Amino acid sequence: MPAGAEVGEVHYAAVRAVSASQNYVALFECTVKAAPEVVEEVVEEESGVMGAVITTALVTAAIAAALFFFVL
Amino acid sequence: MWKVSVTDRPVFAATSAALAVASGNTAFTFTGFATAAEGLWVSGAASVPAIPDPRWDTVTQSFEVEAGKGFSVNVNVVTGSTTASVVAEEDLVDEYNKPLNLEARSLILYGEVAKETAAVTTVGSEANAIWSAMDAATATAYPGFSW
C-alpha cells in the first residue's frame, strides 16, 4: 500500500490465470487500516520501589513487636 | 507486459521463496480456484471472464492492510499447466469501463516470480541472461506477485 494512503482508502488488484484450458480471474480488495498505536511502557520510579520496601519492613517489624508483647 | 521486479535484483530466483515482498506482508496462497476457504476465482471456461464488479459481485479476497505494508498472491496450482499474470492497471475497470482504482493512487507491483534463462557464451557469440514469464507452475516454483 502507498505509504501516504489514508485510512479507509480502498484499492484493487486483479490476477488472471489459465489452468487446464480454463480461464480464471481474481479480484483483491484492499482497505487501508490504521497502524496500531505504540504503547509506552510505564517505568516505576526507583524512589517508589524503595518506599514500598521500607514501608513493608516497618509494618512487619510492628507486627512482630506486637506479637512479642502479646505473648509475654 | 511482464515485469520481473521493480528492483531487478541480481539475486532474484524463479522460486516462490524468492518473491520480493514488503515488510508486514499479508500473504495469500491458492492451491485451487474454487476453494471457498482460500477465495473463489471467477471462471469463464474457455472464454476470458470479466473482472468482477465490487459493487455487486463477490471479490476473491477482501482484507485490510496498514499503510506502508503490502500483500502477496501465490498461485500454487501445479496440475493442468497453470500460468498467471497481473491485470494491467488500465484494464482494471468495472462493468462500465470505469477504473476501479483512484487515479494516481494505484497499487504498485513490488515483485514477481519469473523464469531465468542463463547466459550462453559460445565461440564468437554471446547471449545474455534474460528474465521472462514462467512457462507454467512446477513443483517448486509457481506464479507469485506482491504489491
Backbone of each chain as ProteinMPNN parsed JSONL, in Angstrom:
{"seq_chain_A": "MPAGAEVGEVHYAAVRAVSASQNYVALFECTVKAAPEVVEEVVEEESGVMGAVITTALVTAAIAAALFFFVL", "coords_chain_A": {"N_chain_A": [[0.847, -1.185, 0.0], [0.453, 2.306, -0.667], [2.625, 4.507, 1.129], [1.577, 6.898, 1.958], [-1.114, 6.47, 2.065], [-4.48, 6.944, 3.078], [-6.468, 6.143, 5.945], [-9.104, 3.955, 5.361], [-9.143, 4.142, 2.644], [-9.671, 2.383, -0.402], [-8.261, -0.087, -2.401], [-7.63, -1.866, -5.457], [-6.579, -4.963, -6.945], [-5.903, -7.283, -9.538], [-5.679, -10.646, -10.741], [-5.04, -12.77, -13.411], [-5.473, -16.149, -14.503], [-4.587, -19.18, -16.155], [-5.523, -22.445, -16.359], [-5.455, -25.799, -17.051], [-6.762, -25.35, -19.525], [-8.774, -23.668, -18.732], [-10.022, -20.453, -17.989], [-9.386, -17.993, -15.545], [-10.115, -15.398, -13.147], [-9.139, -13.265, -10.527], [-10.123, -10.98, -8.023], [-8.837, -8.621, -5.819], [-9.544, -6.894, -2.932], [-8.431, -4.283, -1.137], [-8.27, -2.661, 1.861], [-7.214, 0.251, 3.519], [-5.961, 0.329, 6.748], [-5.628, 1.684, 10.084], [-2.42, 2.04, 11.629], [-1.307, 0.104, 14.42], [-1.392, 1.603, 17.675], [1.5, 2.689, 19.424], [2.269, 1.554, 22.539], [3.556, 3.088, 25.318], [5.855, 1.906, 27.695], [5.345, 2.033, 31.157], [7.578, 3.2, 33.445], [8.382, 2.452, 36.684], [9.196, 4.651, 39.316], [12.355, 4.67, 41.029], [12.502, 5.577, 43.652], [9.936, 5.146, 44.51], [9.808, 2.374, 44.624], [11.708, 1.832, 46.623], [10.485, 3.104, 48.752], [8.236, 1.488, 49.099], [9.465, -0.848, 49.953], [10.621, -0.075, 52.38], [8.33, 0.631, 53.83], [7.014, -1.853, 53.966], [8.878, -3.261, 55.514], [8.763, -1.826, 57.939], [6.095, -2.243, 58.719], [6.098, -4.994, 59.036], [7.918, -5.23, 61.165], [6.502, -3.892, 63.185], [4.279, -5.576, 63.494], [5.592, -7.867, 64.406], [6.651, -6.951, 66.822], [4.299, -6.39, 68.245], [3.181, -8.956, 68.47], [5.192, -10.114, 70.025], [5.031, -8.732, 72.513], [2.412, -9.392, 73.122], [2.485, -12.157, 73.505], [4.212, -12.324, 75.683]], "CA_chain_A": [[0.0, 0.0, 0.0], [1.253, 3.54, -0.62], [2.906, 4.936, 2.497], [0.732, 8.033, 2.292], [-2.529, 6.124, 1.931], [-5.266, 7.317, 4.242], [-7.31, 5.086, 6.498], [-10.393, 3.837, 4.696], [-8.965, 4.061, 1.187], [-9.826, 1.03, -0.935], [-7.517, -0.311, -3.63], [-7.924, -3.155, -6.084], [-5.603, -5.618, -7.818], [-6.51, -8.476, -10.129], [-4.76, -11.622, -11.324], [-5.648, -13.746, -14.317], [-4.763, -17.428, -14.556], [-5.067, -20.198, -17.094], [-5.177, -23.758, -15.829], [-6.199, -26.878, -17.718], [-7.578, -24.73, -20.582], [-9.82, -22.853, -18.121], [-9.585, -19.095, -17.671], [-9.849, -17.526, -14.237], [-9.678, -14.068, -12.728], [-9.364, -12.998, -9.104], [-10.067, -9.564, -7.67], [-8.457, -8.428, -4.42], [-9.987, -5.598, -2.416], [-7.546, -4.0, -0.014], [-8.645, -1.427, 2.567], [-6.15, 0.757, 4.397], [-6.354, 0.463, 8.153], [-4.673, 2.447, 10.888], [-1.365, 1.273, 12.284], [-1.568, 0.012, 15.869], [-0.704, 2.61, 18.48], [2.616, 2.202, 20.233], [2.019, 1.789, 23.964], [4.812, 3.299, 26.041], [5.933, 1.181, 28.954], [5.458, 2.921, 32.316], [8.683, 2.798, 34.319], [8.143, 2.882, 38.058], [10.348, 5.36, 39.844], [13.121, 3.906, 41.996], [12.141, 6.009, 44.991], [8.685, 4.485, 44.838], [10.123, 0.991, 44.981], [12.38, 1.86, 47.922], [9.485, 3.46, 49.741], [7.413, 0.308, 49.359], [10.291, -1.798, 50.708], [10.746, 0.437, 53.749], [7.005, 0.525, 54.455], [6.794, -3.264, 54.259], [9.75, -3.633, 56.613], [8.243, -1.214, 59.164], [4.856, -2.924, 59.086], [6.483, -6.323, 59.522], [8.526, -5.051, 62.484], [5.444, -3.534, 64.133], [3.501, -6.793, 63.77], [6.447, -8.74, 65.199], [6.722, -6.388, 68.168], [3.004, -6.593, 68.891], [3.077, -10.375, 68.803], [6.153, -10.378, 71.072], [4.477, -8.272, 73.786], [1.167, -10.12, 73.388], [2.853, -13.482, 74.021], [4.767, -12.15, 77.029]], "C_chain_A": [[0.883, 1.236, 0.0], [1.422, 4.027, 0.809], [1.983, 6.07, 2.925], [-0.752, 7.737, 2.199], [-3.28, 6.449, 3.222], [-6.161, 6.164, 4.668], [-8.673, 5.112, 5.812], [-10.297, 3.791, 3.188], [-9.052, 2.59, 0.74], [-9.094, 0.927, -2.265], [-7.8, -1.72, -4.146], [-6.741, -3.648, -6.901], [-6.247, -6.897, -8.334], [-5.447, -9.342, -10.778], [-5.563, -12.545, -12.225], [-4.817, -15.022, -14.316], [-5.406, -18.311, -15.606], [-4.585, -21.539, -16.583], [-6.072, -24.791, -16.476], [-7.205, -26.312, -18.722], [-8.758, -23.939, -20.037], [-9.231, -21.486, -17.76], [-10.196, -18.649, -16.348], [-9.391, -16.086, -14.034], [-10.041, -13.899, -11.25], [-9.251, -11.501, -8.872], [-9.807, -9.443, -6.169], [-8.797, -6.991, -4.012], [-9.234, -5.317, -1.116], [-7.91, -2.641, 0.602], [-7.522, -1.021, 3.516], [-6.691, 0.894, 5.814], [-5.251, 1.191, 8.915], [-3.636, 1.525, 11.5], [-1.654, 1.214, 13.777], [-0.771, 1.051, 16.634], [0.397, 1.971, 19.312], [2.354, 2.579, 21.683], [3.356, 1.915, 24.678], [4.77, 2.587, 27.384], [6.152, 2.164, 30.103], [6.546, 2.387, 33.239], [8.44, 3.354, 35.712], [9.401, 3.534, 38.61], [11.025, 4.542, 40.934], [12.742, 4.278, 43.425], [10.842, 5.354, 45.429], [8.916, 3.057, 45.295], [10.762, 0.952, 46.375], [11.389, 2.193, 49.027], [8.611, 2.273, 50.11], [8.171, -0.705, 50.202], [10.379, -1.36, 52.173], [9.423, 0.305, 54.494], [6.713, -0.915, 54.858], [7.621, -3.709, 55.466], [9.225, -3.08, 57.933], [6.977, -1.924, 59.645], [5.159, -4.295, 59.663], [7.069, -6.232, 60.932], [7.469, -4.726, 63.53], [4.617, -4.749, 64.491], [4.298, -7.735, 64.671], [6.525, -8.248, 66.639], [5.408, -6.612, 68.913], [2.826, -8.038, 69.315], [3.993, -10.717, 69.984], [5.578, -9.979, 72.446], [3.194, -9.011, 74.136], [1.46, -11.487, 74.012], [3.388, -13.35, 75.434], [3.653, -11.775, 78.013]], "O_chain_A": [[1.956, 1.224, 0.604], [0.487, 3.973, 1.607], [1.644, 6.195, 4.102], [-1.569, 8.656, 2.25], [-2.762, 6.247, 4.321], [-6.556, 5.326, 3.858], [-9.308, 6.16, 5.7], [-11.267, 3.438, 2.517], [-8.568, 1.688, 1.423], [-9.286, 1.759, -3.151], [-8.154, -2.627, -3.393], [-5.994, -2.857, -7.476], [-7.049, -7.518, -7.636], [-4.447, -8.844, -11.296], [-6.628, -13.035, -11.848], [-3.598, -14.976, -14.149], [-6.596, -18.204, -15.902], [-3.387, -21.75, -16.396], [-7.297, -24.673, -16.451], [-8.358, -26.742, -18.764], [-9.655, -23.573, -20.797], [-8.098, -21.383, -17.292], [-11.37, -18.897, -16.073], [-8.431, -15.62, -14.648], [-11.1, -14.332, -10.796], [-8.392, -10.834, -9.45], [-10.475, -10.083, -5.357], [-8.393, -6.024, -4.657], [-9.388, -6.033, -0.126], [-7.858, -1.61, -0.068], [-6.957, -1.855, 4.223], [-7.74, 1.496, 6.042], [-4.112, 1.298, 8.459], [-3.927, 0.38, 11.846], [-2.188, 2.169, 14.343], [0.374, 1.349, 16.294], [0.247, 0.866, 19.833], [2.232, 3.756, 22.022], [4.18, 1.0, 24.661], [3.78, 2.657, 28.113], [7.033, 3.022, 30.036], [6.452, 1.271, 33.749], [8.309, 4.563, 35.901], [10.515, 3.051, 38.407], [10.366, 3.811, 41.673], [12.667, 3.416, 44.301], [10.673, 5.041, 46.608], [8.288, 2.591, 46.245], [10.39, 0.124, 47.206], [11.452, 1.622, 50.116], [8.282, 2.07, 51.279], [7.586, -1.353, 51.071], [10.228, -2.173, 53.086], [9.402, -0.088, 55.661], [6.224, -1.17, 55.958], [7.134, -4.438, 56.33], [9.238, -3.784, 58.943], [6.814, -2.172, 60.839], [4.558, -4.711, 60.653], [6.756, -7.056, 61.792], [7.533, -5.235, 64.649], [4.28, -4.947, 65.658], [3.743, -8.333, 65.592], [6.471, -9.048, 67.573], [5.414, -6.985, 70.086], [2.361, -8.303, 70.424], [3.621, -11.514, 70.846], [5.621, -10.753, 73.403], [2.911, -9.236, 75.313], [0.768, -11.918, 74.934], [3.064, -14.165, 76.298], [3.917, -11.585, 79.201]]}, "seq_chain_B": "MWKVSVTDRPVFAATSAALAVASGNTAFTFTGFATAAEGLWVSGAASVPAIPDPRWDTVTQSFEVEAGKGFSVNVNVVTGSTTASVVAEEDLVDEYNKPLNLEARSLILYGEVAKETAAVTTVGSEANAIWSAMDAATATAYPGFSW", "coords_chain_B": {"N_chain_B": [[2.33, -6.581, -20.098], [5.243, -8.089, -18.902], [6.721, -7.759, -15.936], [9.658, -8.178, -14.247], [10.806, -7.388, -11.733], [10.653, -4.482, -9.759], [12.917, -3.702, -8.59], [14.756, -5.259, -9.824], [16.578, -7.229, -8.909], [19.784, -8.78, -8.742], [19.983, -11.212, -7.464], [17.605, -12.428, -7.77], [15.514, -15.204, -8.001], [13.805, -17.917, -9.616], [11.81, -18.969, -7.781], [9.193, -19.503, -5.419], [9.905, -18.75, -2.874], [11.687, -16.744, -3.26], [10.313, -14.542, -3.888], [9.969, -11.112, -3.908], [8.848, -9.292, -1.228], [6.937, -6.892, 0.597], [7.58, -5.489, 3.854], [5.826, -6.774, 6.69], [4.003, -8.172, 5.227], [0.91, -9.393, 3.9], [-0.053, -12.538, 3.131], [-1.402, -14.542, 0.522], [-2.166, -17.737, -0.546], [-3.022, -19.809, -3.185], [-4.257, -22.946, -3.745], [-6.019, -23.907, -5.439], [-8.829, -22.995, -7.543], [-11.388, -22.887, -6.797], [-11.818, -22.981, -4.102], [-13.405, -22.306, -1.226], [-12.401, -21.484, 1.23], [-9.973, -20.35, 0.607], [-10.596, -18.429, -1.227], [-12.686, -17.511, -3.892], [-12.265, -17.802, -7.381], [-13.265, -16.226, -10.432], [-14.586, -18.086, -13.003], [-14.336, -18.547, -16.449], [-14.514, -20.571, -18.175], [-13.685, -21.528, -21.38], [-13.607, -18.997, -22.414], [-12.384, -15.648, -21.719], [-12.934, -14.464, -18.552], [-14.815, -11.626, -17.309], [-13.649, -8.978, -15.184], [-14.676, -9.092, -11.821], [-17.258, -6.905, -10.629], [-16.897, -4.884, -7.917], [-19.061, -3.685, -6.708], [-21.378, -5.191, -6.837], [-20.647, -7.784, -7.289], [-19.003, -10.699, -5.978], [-15.904, -10.397, -4.448], [-12.637, -11.903, -4.711], [-10.905, -11.872, -2.503], [-11.198, -9.877, 0.371], [-9.722, -7.572, 2.383], [-7.777, -6.048, 5.045], [-5.062, -3.785, 5.195], [-2.256, -2.271, 6.665], [-1.16, 1.085, 6.048], [1.708, 1.423, 4.058], [2.403, -1.203, 4.353], [2.21, -4.443, 2.689], [0.805, -6.87, 0.342], [0.688, -10.277, -0.878], [0.271, -12.636, -3.556], [0.153, -15.978, -4.267], [0.069, -18.536, -6.689], [-0.294, -21.612, -6.354], [-0.755, -23.962, -8.035], [-0.225, -26.842, -9.435], [-1.122, -28.809, -11.137], [-2.413, -29.213, -14.438], [-0.974, -27.374, -15.949], [-0.484, -24.534, -15.12], [-0.607, -21.053, -15.525], [-0.109, -17.583, -14.724], [-0.958, -14.103, -14.527], [-0.625, -10.598, -13.86], [-3.311, -8.303, -13.894], [-3.223, -5.533, -15.942], [-3.035, -2.082, -14.979], [-4.541, -0.296, -16.547], [-6.44, -1.973, -17.527], [-7.927, -2.625, -15.402], [-10.881, -2.316, -14.744], [-14.386, -1.504, -14.131], [-17.718, -2.813, -14.846], [-18.724, -0.769, -16.337], [-16.643, 0.274, -17.592], [-15.121, 1.94, -16.056], [-12.331, 3.018, -14.158], [-11.19, 0.994, -11.455], [-9.452, 1.673, -9.429], [-8.462, 4.695, -7.786], [-7.277, 7.461, -9.628], [-3.798, 7.84, -9.907], [-3.465, 6.688, -7.477], [-2.911, 4.066, -7.502], [-2.072, 0.654, -6.816], [1.266, -0.507, -6.496], [3.163, -2.812, -8.231], [5.303, -4.931, -6.618], [6.973, -7.176, -6.678], [7.668, -10.138, -8.641], [7.399, -13.598, -9.461], [9.455, -15.158, -11.765], [10.913, -16.578, -14.747], [14.237, -17.592, -15.18], [16.598, -17.441, -17.716], [19.68, -18.628, -18.28], [22.814, -17.013, -19.096], [24.441, -17.587, -22.22], [27.439, -18.514, -23.582], [29.319, -18.831, -26.406], [31.805, -19.705, -28.837], [32.653, -16.85, -30.494], [30.116, -15.736, -30.205], [27.557, -14.445, -28.058], [24.984, -14.8, -25.661], [22.956, -12.964, -23.641], [21.821, -13.333, -20.24], [18.359, -13.686, -19.503], [15.171, -12.591, -18.223], [11.945, -13.944, -18.06], [8.437, -14.636, -18.58], [7.015, -17.23, -16.567], [6.814, -20.518, -17.833], [5.011, -22.426, -16.878], [3.521, -23.413, -13.753], [5.555, -25.252, -11.473], [6.683, -28.019, -9.408], [8.205, -26.751, -7.535], [8.257, -24.07, -8.114], [6.076, -21.402, -8.687], [3.625, -19.107, -10.035], [3.819, -15.924, -8.548], [2.979, -12.894, -6.929], [3.564, -9.651, -5.656], [2.366, -6.798, -3.89]], "CA_chain_B": [[3.792, -6.555, -20.001], [5.724, -8.892, -17.787], [7.787, -7.049, -15.242], [10.289, -9.107, -13.316], [10.86, -6.786, -10.429], [10.984, -3.07, -9.865], [14.294, -3.542, -8.139], [15.59, -6.029, -10.746], [17.677, -7.699, -8.092], [20.581, -9.815, -9.39], [19.842, -12.499, -6.782], [16.237, -12.894, -7.981], [15.455, -16.588, -8.482], [12.458, -18.309, -10.009], [11.133, -19.797, -6.802], [8.252, -18.686, -4.663], [10.556, -18.218, -1.684], [12.487, -15.58, -3.616], [9.437, -13.43, -4.246], [10.218, -9.918, -3.11], [7.625, -8.857, -0.58], [7.1, -5.766, 1.514], [7.552, -5.887, 5.26], [4.465, -6.878, 7.198], [3.211, -8.638, 4.102], [-0.211, -10.309, 4.081], [0.136, -13.49, 2.031], [-2.484, -15.43, 0.107], [-1.726, -18.82, -1.416], [-4.148, -20.54, -3.764], [-3.969, -24.295, -4.234], [-7.093, -24.203, -6.384], [-9.556, -21.784, -7.926], [-12.775, -22.987, -6.323], [-11.772, -23.31, -2.688], [-14.046, -21.192, -0.525], [-11.547, -21.008, 2.32], [-8.875, -19.547, 0.049], [-11.159, -17.364, -2.052], [-13.178, -18.053, -5.16], [-11.939, -17.1, -8.623], [-14.304, -16.268, -11.446], [-14.193, -18.969, -14.101], [-15.045, -18.286, -17.684], [-14.294, -21.714, -19.049], [-12.747, -21.285, -22.476], [-13.511, -17.561, -22.672], [-11.742, -14.873, -20.651], [-14.005, -13.852, -17.749], [-14.688, -10.216, -16.967], [-13.276, -8.724, -13.804], [-15.885, -8.843, -11.022], [-17.504, -5.527, -10.199], [-17.018, -4.995, -6.449], [-20.305, -3.117, -6.188], [-22.405, -6.23, -6.696], [-20.083, -9.118, -7.406], [-18.164, -11.135, -4.862], [-14.475, -10.34, -4.745], [-11.944, -13.116, -4.279], [-10.468, -11.622, -1.136], [-11.34, -8.514, 0.86], [-8.929, -7.59, 3.604], [-7.23, -4.762, 5.465], [-3.594, -3.71, 5.292], [-1.78, -0.966, 7.151], [-0.431, 1.89, 5.068], [3.126, 1.111, 4.06], [2.563, -2.663, 4.294], [1.818, -4.962, 1.385], [0.241, -8.218, 0.316], [1.193, -11.076, -1.994], [-0.611, -13.694, -4.054], [0.844, -17.1, -4.89], [-0.827, -19.49, -7.343], [0.389, -22.888, -6.215], [-1.579, -24.987, -8.693], [0.736, -27.492, -10.329], [-1.796, -29.606, -12.153], [-3.085, -28.516, -15.53], [-0.121, -26.376, -16.604], [-1.055, -23.254, -14.69], [0.127, -19.797, -15.658], [-0.875, -16.466, -14.165], [-0.398, -12.782, -14.819], [-1.321, -9.49, -13.208], [-4.1, -7.452, -14.791], [-2.644, -4.196, -16.043], [-3.847, -1.052, -14.331], [-5.511, 0.277, -17.491], [-7.505, -2.953, -17.764], [-8.61, -2.876, -14.132], [-12.067, -1.458, -14.846], [-15.641, -2.159, -13.789], [-18.551, -3.169, -15.987], [-18.987, 0.439, -17.127], [-15.343, 0.695, -18.114], [-14.554, 2.947, -15.16], [-11.221, 2.429, -13.402], [-11.519, 0.621, -10.077], [-8.593, 2.411, -8.52], [-8.39, 6.133, -7.989], [-6.138, 7.852, -10.444], [-2.56, 8.166, -9.191], [-3.451, 6.022, -6.177], [-2.904, 2.646, -7.813], [-1.083, -0.185, -6.16], [2.488, -0.711, -7.269], [3.646, -4.183, -8.186], [6.59, -4.881, -5.924], [7.815, -8.297, -7.102], [7.031, -11.238, -9.362], [8.212, -14.78, -9.732], [9.625, -15.292, -13.206], [11.827, -17.629, -15.179], [15.545, -17.1, -15.585], [17.356, -18.183, -18.715], [21.068, -18.266, -18.021], [23.597, -16.531, -20.227], [25.116, -18.626, -23.002], [28.609, -17.983, -24.276], [29.965, -19.757, -27.321], [32.889, -19.069, -29.585], [32.215, -15.878, -31.485], [28.798, -15.165, -29.945], [27.169, -14.438, -26.639], [23.586, -14.483, -25.392], [22.823, -12.536, -22.255], [20.757, -13.929, -19.436], [17.102, -12.953, -19.611], [14.04, -12.97, -17.386], [10.72, -13.989, -18.85], [7.306, -15.232, -17.877], [7.132, -18.667, -16.329], [6.036, -21.334, -18.766], [3.918, -22.973, -16.082], [3.923, -23.737, -12.396], [6.201, -26.547, -11.265], [6.563, -28.47, -8.024], [8.969, -25.885, -6.644], [8.111, -22.655, -8.477], [4.766, -21.101, -9.233], [3.457, -17.653, -10.136], [3.602, -15.18, -7.32], [3.039, -11.443, -7.149], [3.399, -8.896, -4.408], [2.083, -5.369, -4.018]], "C_chain_B": [[4.222, -7.325, -18.765], [6.905, -8.183, -17.152], [8.374, -7.965, -14.189], [10.263, -8.535, -11.91], [11.228, -5.33, -10.588], [12.419, -2.821, -9.436], [15.275, -4.278, -9.043], [16.823, -6.59, -10.031], [18.468, -8.805, -8.786], [20.434, -11.177, -8.735], [18.449, -13.087, -6.982], [16.239, -14.288, -8.585], [14.01, -16.98, -8.711], [11.877, -19.323, -9.039], [10.23, -18.903, -5.985], [8.912, -18.05, -3.449], [11.327, -16.951, -1.988], [11.624, -14.382, -3.989], [9.688, -12.249, -3.322], [8.898, -9.422, -2.53], [7.931, -7.707, 0.359], [7.043, -6.271, 2.95], [6.115, -5.894, 5.76], [3.499, -7.388, 6.167], [2.068, -9.556, 4.535], [-0.23, -11.244, 2.883], [-1.121, -14.32, 1.786], [-1.909, -16.477, -0.837], [-2.945, -19.598, -1.882], [-3.666, -21.893, -4.276], [-5.049, -24.76, -5.202], [-7.835, -22.909, -6.671], [-10.992, -21.779, -7.402], [-12.82, -23.404, -4.868], [-12.286, -22.122, -1.889], [-13.139, -20.619, 0.559], [-10.421, -20.11, 1.807], [-9.392, -18.333, -0.715], [-11.517, -17.893, -3.426], [-12.764, -17.167, -6.333], [-13.129, -17.205, -9.569], [-13.797, -17.104, -12.61], [-15.01, -18.665, -15.329], [-14.894, -19.404, -18.675], [-13.303, -21.345, -20.147], [-12.587, -19.799, -22.768], [-12.866, -16.857, -21.484], [-12.822, -14.166, -19.84], [-13.731, -12.385, -17.467], [-14.295, -10.085, -15.498], [-14.541, -8.458, -12.988], [-16.021, -7.382, -10.642], [-17.745, -5.55, -8.698], [-18.31, -4.428, -5.898], [-21.372, -4.182, -6.011], [-21.886, -7.642, -6.922], [-19.224, -9.435, -6.189], [-16.702, -11.067, -5.274], [-13.812, -11.592, -4.18], [-11.482, -12.994, -2.833], [-10.685, -10.149, -0.811], [-10.67, -8.466, 2.226], [-8.42, -6.181, 3.885], [-5.715, -4.856, 5.579], [-3.236, -2.316, 5.793], [-1.075, -0.219, 6.026], [1.059, 1.61, 5.187], [3.407, -0.377, 4.064], [2.114, -3.133, 2.917], [1.13, -6.302, 1.494], [0.762, -8.946, -0.917], [0.199, -12.184, -2.321], [0.247, -14.755, -4.732], [-0.184, -18.056, -5.48], [-0.115, -20.832, -7.395], [-0.508, -24.004, -6.735], [-0.701, -25.649, -9.747], [0.031, -28.218, -11.463], [-2.387, -28.715, -13.244], [-2.285, -27.399, -16.156], [-0.627, -24.966, -16.339], [-0.089, -22.097, -14.913], [-0.745, -18.685, -15.096], [-0.182, -15.166, -14.505], [-1.246, -11.729, -14.126], [-2.092, -8.682, -14.245], [-3.502, -6.042, -14.773], [-3.596, -3.154, -15.49], [-4.907, -0.486, -15.284], [-6.646, -0.687, -17.82], [-8.314, -3.258, -16.509], [-9.815, -1.941, -14.038], [-13.312, -2.247, -14.466], [-16.466, -2.408, -15.051], [-18.914, -1.973, -16.863], [-17.69, 1.068, -17.633], [-14.728, 1.838, -17.302], [-13.431, 2.305, -14.344], [-11.615, 2.143, -11.955], [-10.693, 1.418, -9.08], [-8.637, 3.91, -8.834], [-7.135, 6.461, -8.79], [-4.973, 8.294, -9.57], [-2.521, 7.558, -7.798], [-3.406, 4.518, -6.371], [-1.843, 1.919, -6.996], [0.108, -0.388, -7.082], [2.936, -2.156, -7.11], [5.081, -4.178, -7.675], [7.51, -6.009, -6.391], [7.002, -9.367, -7.797], [7.982, -12.411, -9.413], [8.269, -14.964, -11.238], [10.647, -16.378, -13.504], [13.139, -17.004, -15.627], [16.142, -18.034, -16.639], [18.804, -17.713, -18.625], [21.753, -17.792, -19.295], [24.305, -17.699, -20.918], [26.261, -17.987, -23.767], [29.214, -19.079, -25.138], [31.044, -18.997, -28.081], [32.304, -18.118, -30.627], [30.849, -15.285, -31.231], [28.488, -15.267, -28.454], [25.716, -14.065, -26.522], [23.453, -14.138, -23.915], [21.704, -13.298, -21.553], [19.504, -13.061, -19.531], [16.108, -13.444, -18.56], [12.804, -12.958, -18.274], [9.613, -14.625, -18.015], [7.539, -16.723, -17.67], [6.284, -19.421, -17.351], [4.798, -21.891, -18.062], [4.445, -23.249, -14.682], [4.581, -25.112, -12.354], [6.039, -26.926, -9.797], [7.247, -27.513, -7.064], [8.825, -24.401, -6.975], [6.738, -22.445, -9.105], [4.569, -19.594, -9.233], [3.176, -17.015, -8.786], [3.796, -13.696, -7.584], [2.89, -10.75, -5.804], [3.203, -7.422, -4.714], [2.466, -4.662, -2.726]], "O_chain_B": [[3.608, -7.206, -17.705], [7.96, -8.031, -17.769], [7.652, -8.473, -13.331], [9.735, -9.167, -10.995], [12.026, -4.978, -11.457], [13.053, -1.856, -9.863], [16.47, -3.981, -9.046], [17.954, -6.441, -10.495], [17.859, -9.699, -9.374], [20.723, -12.197, -9.361], [18.14, -14.139, -6.421], [16.91, -14.521, -9.591], [13.1, -16.441, -8.079], [11.493, -20.421, -9.443], [10.463, -17.7, -5.868], [8.539, -16.953, -3.035], [11.599, -16.16, -1.085], [12.143, -13.33, -4.363], [9.624, -12.379, -2.099], [7.945, -9.166, -3.266], [9.05, -7.571, 0.852], [6.518, -7.351, 3.22], [5.286, -5.107, 5.302], [2.308, -7.08, 6.216], [2.234, -10.392, 5.423], [-0.402, -10.8, 1.748], [-1.804, -14.74, 2.72], [-1.243, -16.139, -1.815], [-3.791, -19.995, -1.081], [-2.781, -21.971, -5.129], [-4.994, -25.876, -5.719], [-7.514, -21.859, -6.114], [-11.715, -20.793, -7.547], [-13.745, -24.095, -4.441], [-11.669, -21.057, -1.881], [-13.115, -19.408, 0.779], [-9.975, -19.207, 2.515], [-8.696, -17.324, -0.832], [-10.748, -18.629, -4.044], [-12.896, -15.944, -6.283], [-13.901, -18.161, -9.507], [-12.712, -16.859, -13.138], [-16.233, -18.54, -15.26], [-15.115, -19.223, -19.872], [-12.195, -20.895, -19.856], [-11.563, -19.376, -23.304], [-12.809, -17.403, -20.382], [-13.558, -13.346, -20.388], [-12.581, -11.952, -17.394], [-14.572, -10.964, -14.682], [-15.393, -7.678, -13.414], [-15.032, -6.703, -10.368], [-18.704, -6.174, -8.243], [-18.634, -4.662, -4.733], [-22.199, -4.072, -5.106], [-22.636, -8.604, -6.755], [-18.781, -8.539, -5.47], [-16.309, -11.605, -6.309], [-14.351, -12.251, -3.29], [-11.655, -13.918, -2.038], [-10.388, -9.278, -1.627], [-11.018, -9.236, 3.121], [-8.601, -5.259, 3.089], [-5.167, -5.873, 6.004], [-3.837, -1.319, 5.393], [-0.464, -0.834, 5.153], [1.604, 1.566, 6.29], [4.539, -0.786, 3.806], [1.691, -2.332, 2.082], [0.898, -6.811, 2.591], [1.217, -8.323, -1.876], [-0.596, -12.606, -1.481], [0.986, -14.453, -5.67], [-1.194, -18.355, -4.843], [0.579, -21.145, -8.362], [-0.956, -24.87, -5.983], [-0.464, -25.088, -10.817], [0.51, -28.245, -12.597], [-2.809, -27.589, -12.977], [-2.857, -26.546, -16.835], [-1.136, -24.296, -17.237], [1.083, -22.158, -14.539], [-1.965, -18.824, -15.003], [1.026, -15.13, -14.742], [-2.426, -11.941, -13.844], [-1.59, -8.411, -15.335], [-3.306, -5.449, -13.712], [-4.815, -3.324, -15.529], [-6.038, -0.228, -14.873], [-7.688, -0.276, -18.33], [-9.262, -4.042, -16.542], [-9.778, -0.92, -13.352], [-13.313, -3.478, -14.473], [-15.983, -2.239, -16.17], [-19.359, -2.142, -17.998], [-17.654, 2.228, -18.043], [-13.914, 2.606, -17.814], [-13.568, 1.17, -13.888], [-12.288, 2.949, -11.314], [-11.181, 1.791, -8.013], [-8.822, 4.325, -9.978], [-6.09, 5.827, -8.645], [-5.155, 9.039, -8.607], [-1.631, 7.881, -7.012], [-3.825, 3.769, -5.487], [-0.856, 2.507, -6.553], [-0.038, -0.434, -8.304], [3.071, -2.659, -5.994], [5.954, -3.508, -8.228], [8.72, -5.805, -6.489], [5.798, -9.492, -7.575], [9.202, -12.25, -9.409], [7.238, -14.93, -11.91], [11.175, -17.015, -12.592], [13.153, -16.014, -16.359], [16.179, -19.252, -16.465], [19.107, -16.545, -18.866], [21.341, -18.116, -20.408], [24.711, -18.666, -20.275], [26.063, -17.027, -24.513], [29.578, -20.141, -24.634], [31.159, -17.777, -27.961], [31.56, -18.528, -31.518], [30.435, -14.396, -31.975], [29.074, -16.058, -27.716], [25.248, -13.138, -27.183], [23.801, -14.939, -23.048], [20.784, -13.824, -22.178], [19.595, -11.837, -19.629], [16.201, -14.572, -18.076], [12.638, -12.084, -19.124], [9.838, -15.087, -16.897], [8.173, -17.389, -18.488], [5.175, -19.004, -17.684], [3.687, -21.831, -18.589], [5.653, -23.309, -14.457], [4.211, -26.016, -13.103], [5.349, -26.244, -9.041], [6.896, -27.473, -5.885], [9.238, -23.557, -6.18], [6.303, -23.226, -9.952], [5.265, -18.877, -8.513], [2.384, -17.524, -7.992], [4.663, -13.294, -8.36], [2.169, -11.223, -4.926], [3.782, -6.873, -5.651], [2.309, -3.446, -2.618]]}, "name": "protein", "num_of_chains": 2, "seq": "MPAGAEVGEVHYAAVRAVSASQNYVALFECTVKAAPEVVEEVVEEESGVMGAVITTALVTAAIAAALFFFVLMWKVSVTDRPVFAATSAALAVASGNTAFTFTGFATAAEGLWVSGAASVPAIPDPRWDTVTQSFEVEAGKGFSVNVNVVTGSTTASVVAEEDLVDEYNKPLNLEARSLILYGEVAKETAAVTTVGSEANAIWSAMDAATATAYPGFSW"}
